[in-house]
């Protein structure tokens, strides 16, 4: 049956509990034990069923439960305590970075990663590399480092393992519903969701931009599942670590080149560019291309001019941990 209209159902919280949304949509809660306990108290069974995703929990809580919590003085006091701690954390002017480098408060570092393991309630990671990236953002937030994260928002993140009736290990993939995740669309000046466009083959690839708040750190994620794209292009952000090499390299093009466009669209003038593994290598290539185009540098000059601001770290320092593409594998990027 054809769908004529799509609706997003937003739960109606009692006015006295509206600040729960503020907590739920900033992942600061996921490394704050008191905030975790507050969110768990909303409905302990749903907390487990929803993989510790408060946004999904809120959408399934019965209205009678909300009314009960609104009358629960202990719960309201708990919310006030957590909210005060969160506001104090966000507004603090005495972070390590602010104390150590006060003159660099407005300078920005762009951090590119293929996956981010921030919490099980946001399943866009597969393992250690993602957990490392997630911890990097959390630590940067705690220290006050002026970091901006760049990544991809996958329709299907990591899989869950189970045993079938014959005892064989199987994988189950659950599709993400972005409207029940702690992510928010980034809006442009016209009130539309911000999008970026990359020339691919004979057409333009469109990616929508979403934001995840990680304490003080904004994480911007790109999503190609939009009607403006062809069915093939919509698959680019469908699954983390696509097995098809053409699709994989297109994911990496989107991360690197698209990420630079996202920063430009947001007006973020980063002065350092951090690649978490080689998945973001096209970022360095795009910076060289722009230096040649905008500053009229030769290729060697552009490489020399941009490399000083590039940072690279590896999580898996063995050949098997790095993508290798044959010469005939092309992403079709102009």
Residue pairs with C-beta under 8 A, 6 or more apart in sequence:
8 179
9 59
10 59
11 58
11 59
11 61
11 66
12 63
12 66
13 20
13 21
13 58
13 66
14 66
14 67
14 69
14 70
16 70
16 76
17 66
17 69
17 70
17 76
17 79
19 79
19 83
20 39
20 42
20 54
20 58
20 79
21 58
22 83
22 86
23 29
23 35
23 38
23 39
23 54
23 79
23 82
23 83
23 86
24 39
24 54
24 55
24 58
24 182
25 55
25 182
25 184
25 213
26 86
26 90
26 182
26 213
26 214
26 215
27 118
27 119
27 122
27 182
27 212
27 213
27 214
27 215
28 35
28 86
28 89
28 90
28 141
28 213
28 214
28 215
29 35
29 36
29 38
29 39
29 54
29 82
29 86
30 36
30 52
30 118
30 119
30 121
31 138
32 82
32 85
32 86
34 78
34 81
34 82
34 85
35 82
35 85
35 86
36 52
37 78
38 75
38 78
38 79
38 82
39 47
39 54
39 57
40 47
41 69
41 75
41 78
42 54
42 57
42 58
42 61
42 65
42 69
43 57
43 60
43 61
43 65
46 57
46 60
46 61
47 54
47 57
50 56
50 57
50 60
50 121
51 120
51 121
51 123
52 119
52 120
52 121
53 119
53 120
53 121
53 122
53 180
53 181
53 182
54 121
54 182
55 121
55 180
55 181
55 182
56 121
56 180
56 181
59 180
69 75
70 76
89 215
89 216
90 215
90 216
92 144
95 142
95 143
95 144
96 143
96 144
97 104
97 105
97 143
97 144
97 145
97 146
98 105
98 144
104 146
105 146
106 146
107 146
107 271
108 146
108 147
108 148
108 268
108 269
108 270
108 271
108 272
109 145
109 146
109 147
109 148
109 270
109 271
109 272
109 273
109 274
110 147
110 148
110 150
110 259
110 263
110 268
110 270
110 272
110 273
110 274
111 133
111 136
111 137
111 140
111 147
111 148
111 149
111 150
111 274
111 276
112 150
112 151
112 255
112 256
112 259
112 273
112 274
112 275
112 276
112 279
112 280
112 283
113 129
113 130
113 133
113 149
113 150
113 151
113 276
113 277
113 279
113 280
114 129
114 130
114 151
114 152
114 240
114 241
114 251
114 252
114 255
114 276
114 277
114 279
114 280
115 124
115 125
115 126
115 129
115 130
115 133
115 151
115 240
116 122
116 124
116 125
116 130
116 133
116 134
116 137
116 149
116 151
116 212
116 219
117 125
117 127
117 130
117 131
117 132
117 133
117 134
117 135
118 125
118 134
118 137
118 138
118 212
118 214
118 219
119 134
121 181
121 182
122 181
122 182
122 183
122 212
123 157
123 158
123 174
123 176
124 130
124 151
124 152
124 153
124 154
124 157
124 176
124 221
124 240
125 131
125 133
125 134
125 157
125 158
125 240
126 157
126 158
126 240
126 241
127 158
128 315
129 276
129 277
129 315
129 316
132 276
132 315
133 149
133 151
133 276
134 214
136 276
137 147
137 149
137 214
137 215
137 217
137 219
138 214
138 215
139 145
140 147
140 216
140 217
141 147
141 214
141 215
141 216
141 217
142 215
144 216
147 217
148 217
148 218
148 219
148 220
148 263
148 268
148 270
149 212
149 214
149 217
149 218
149 219
149 220
150 219
150 220
150 255
150 259
150 262
150 263
150 280
151 219
151 220
151 221
151 222
151 255
152 221
152 222
152 223
152 237
152 240
152 251
152 254
152 255
153 176
153 178
153 183
153 210
153 221
153 222
153 223
153 237
154 176
154 237
154 238
154 239
154 240
155 175
155 176
155 223
155 225
155 237
155 238
155 239
156 173
156 174
156 175
156 176
156 238
156 239
156 240
157 176
157 240
158 240
159 171
159 172
159 173
160 171
160 172
160 173
160 174
161 169
161 170
161 171
161 172
162 169
162 170
162 172
163 169
163 170
164 170
173 239
178 210
178 223
182 212
182 213
183 210
183 211
183 212
183 221
184 210
184 211
184 212
184 213
185 193
185 194
185 208
185 209
185 210
185 211
186 193
186 194
186 209
186 210
186 211
186 220
186 266
187 193
187 194
188 194
188 265
193 208
193 209
194 208
194 209
194 265
194 266
195 206
195 207
195 208
195 209
195 226
195 228
196 206
196 207
196 209
196 222
196 258
196 261
196 262
196 265
197 204
197 205
197 206
197 207
197 261
198 204
198 205
198 207
198 253
198 254
198 257
198 258
198 261
198 333
199 205
199 333
199 334
200 233
200 250
200 253
200 331
200 332
200 333
200 334
201 332
203 230
205 224
205 229
205 233
205 236
205 254
206 224
206 226
206 228
206 229
206 233
207 222
207 223
207 224
207 226
207 237
207 254
207 258
208 222
208 223
208 224
208 225
208 226
209 220
209 221
209 222
209 223
209 262
209 265
210 220
210 221
210 222
210 223
211 218
211 219
211 220
211 221
212 218
212 219
212 221
213 219
220 259
220 262
220 266
222 237
222 254
222 255
222 258
222 259
222 262
223 237
224 233
224 234
224 235
224 236
224 237
224 254
225 234
225 237
225 238
226 234
235 242
235 247
236 242
236 247
236 250
236 251
236 254
237 251
237 254
241 248
242 248
242 251
245 325
245 326
245 329
246 329
246 330
246 331
248 323
248 325
249 323
249 325
249 329
249 330
249 331
250 331
250 332
251 279
252 279
252 280
252 281
252 282
252 323
252 331
253 282
253 331
253 333
255 279
255 280
255 282
255 283
256 280
256 281
256 282
256 283
256 284
256 285
256 286
257 282
257 283
257 285
257 286
257 333
259 280
259 283
260 283
260 286
260 287
260 290
263 269
263 270
271 309
272 309
272 310
272 311
273 283
273 284
273 287
273 309
273 310
273 311
274 311
274 312
274 313
275 281
275 283
275 284
275 310
275 311
275 312
275 313
276 313
276 315
277 313
277 314
277 315
277 316
277 321
277 322
278 312
278 314
278 322
278 323
279 323
284 306
284 307
284 310
287 306
287 309
287 310
288 299
288 302
288 303
288 306
289 302
291 297
291 301
291 302
291 305
291 306
292 298
292 299
292 302
295 302
295 305
297 305
314 321
314 322
315 321
316 322
